[in-house]
Amino acid sequence: MRFEKEIEILNSKEKVWAFLWDVDRFITCVPGCKEAKTVEAGKSYTAMMVEKVGPFRVEFPMGIEVLESQAMSHIKAQASGSDSRVGSRLKVEIDVRMKEEGEKTHLSLGVTVDILGKLATLGHSIIKRKADLVMEEFAQAIKNRLEGVS
């Protein structure tokens, strides 16, 4: 499944860029992210994702690798993990692009999500609805944090 989201943020490109790399602040915007750690700054991270999807409560310990990074412009990353209890695997590819216009920064998010195993048996519509909700919450949280709204 592919998701696209545009966020207009009333803040400078420099502050948005710094926020994206500040793991402790950034994870507070990711719905279901219970913890995240830097393995190697700018390259490798871990996170624990916990969500309820349909009848399942899933916990995915995720490994996150930054595949590409172009300062103040672009980040491409890949995350993957498995929940052996539920028998499911999650793979996420994230493409973030930034563009500054005056006092605003436009953040474009492109996210591809692949789900395998029991969780995938829920069906496309249930998973898509949950993913749409998570994307909306994530985008609003980033905007609120960077615009000083609590």
N, C-alpha and C positions, 0 to 999 in steps of 0.2 A: 504494500500500500504506500502511496506517495501523498505527502501533505505539503502544502505551501502556505506560508504566513508572512505578511508584511506588517512591520511595526514601525510607527513613526514616533520617535522619542525626542522630547524637547531637552536635549543635552548634547554636548560636543562629542565628536567622533572619538577623541582621545579618552574621554571618561567612559564611553560605551565600551571601547576596546579594553581598557583596564578592568572594567567590571567583568567582561567575558572571561578573563584569565584569573580572576580572583575566586578561586574554587569555593572558599567558605561563604562568600556572599552570593555567588551564582547558584549554588545548590538550593538556597532558600527559595528560589523561583521554580525549581523543577518539581512538579507534583509527584509525590511518591518516593522522592529521593530522601532516604533516611540518613545517609552518611556518604561522604566522598573524601578521597585522599589523593594527594599528589604522589605519584611514584617517581616521575621525572618531569619537572616543570616544563610545560610547553610541548610535551611529547606523550606522556602516559599517566593515566589516572585509574582509580577504582571507585566504584559507587555501589550502594545497595538500593535497589528499586523495589518498593513494596506497593502493590496495588490490588484492588478488588475488581475483577473483570467477570461479569456474569456471576456464576456460583463459585468461582475460584478466587482464592486469595493467593497471589503469587509473590514470590521473593526471588528476585534475580540479582545475584552478585555479578556486577558488570565490570569488564575490562574495557577501558576506553583508550583508543590510540588516535593521536592527531596525525592525519595523513598528509595534510598540507596546511601551511599558514603563511599568509602574506600580510605583513604588518599593516594595521589600520584598514584592511580591506576584506580579507577572506580567511575563513577557517573551514577545513573539511576534516571530519572525524568519523570514526567508526566505533561502535560499542556493541558488545555481545556478552551474553550470559545464559545460564541454564538454571531452571528450577527443577531439581530431580524429584522433589516431593510431588509436584504436579505433572512432571514429565513433559516439560515444555522448554523451548529454546527461543531466545529473542535476539534479533540482530537489528541494529539501528545505524543508518548512515545519515550524517548531519552535514549540511552545507550552509554556512552562514556567510552572508555578504553584507558589507556596509557601504553606505554612500552618504556624504554630508551635503546638506542643502541649507545654507545660512546657519541658523541656530538649531537646526534639527538634524537628526541622524536617522536615516532609513535603514532598518535592519530587515534583510530578507532571509527567511528560514526555509530551507528545503529539507524535508525529512522523509526517508524511506524506511519503512518498518516491515520486517519479515518475522512471522511467528510460526513455529513448528510445534507439533505435538498436541497434547490434549487441549491446550488453550485455543489452538487453531480450529478445533471442532466446534467452537461456539458459533462460528459463521462470520462471514465478512461484515454484515451490518452491525452486529453487536460490538465487534472489535473496532470497526471504523468509528462508531458513535463514541466509544470510550477514548479513542485516540484523538478525535476532534475536540472533545472536552478537555483533555490533557493539554493539547496544543493551545487552546484558547486561554486556559488558566496560566500556562507558562508565559505566553506573550503578554498578558495583562500584568503578571507579577514583575516581569522585566521592566515594562514601561513604568509601573508604579515605583519600583525601587530606584530607577534612574531619574525619575522626575520628582523624587522626594516625597511621594505619597506612601504612607505606611500601610 
